[in-house]
Amino acid sequence: MAKFKASRRGNMTIELGGEERLVRPSFSAMLEFEETSGYGAYEALRGLQGSKINAKMIVSAIWAGIRGAHPSKEDTCPSWREVGEMCFEKGMAACIGDALKFLTLGLAGATAAEEVINEQGKPLSVSPKEED
């Protein structure tokens, strides 16, 4: 299982490509995910929790989170394809949890990040509030 640590800001570290990488599910990172994957964040979260999983969704979540941690330093951020290759090397199935955590923390927002993670470090299901 992937190593997971979260901070108050919702940052987390994942192991990918033989090193620990900082992942930040910021607003910009969430938009980047949606643009790159072609999925809305809630739709993707439900897909990753169910059976509608694909490599583009997984890689886009992890890549967007890494970019979120390095918003002004593109040279320190691997490309989408490089992240894809690292995920392939690690095993796409092993990366699903990291993608779920990114989306869960991003949808919860930084102030709620600690409440979203239970004592085992696993993301809880997040669904949009229904309006009356």
GIWO-V885234 format. One line per field, one symbol per residue. psi: psi as a letter, one per 30 degrees, with the letter a starting at -180 (. if undefined). A space follows every 50 residues. Layout:
psi->???
//
This chain:
psi->kkkkkklefgllklkkgglkkkkjileeeeeeeeeefgkleeeeeeeffb gikleeeeeeeeeeeeeffhfgifffklleeeeeeeeeeejeeffeeeee eeeeeefelefgeeffkaffgkklkklkkkk.
//
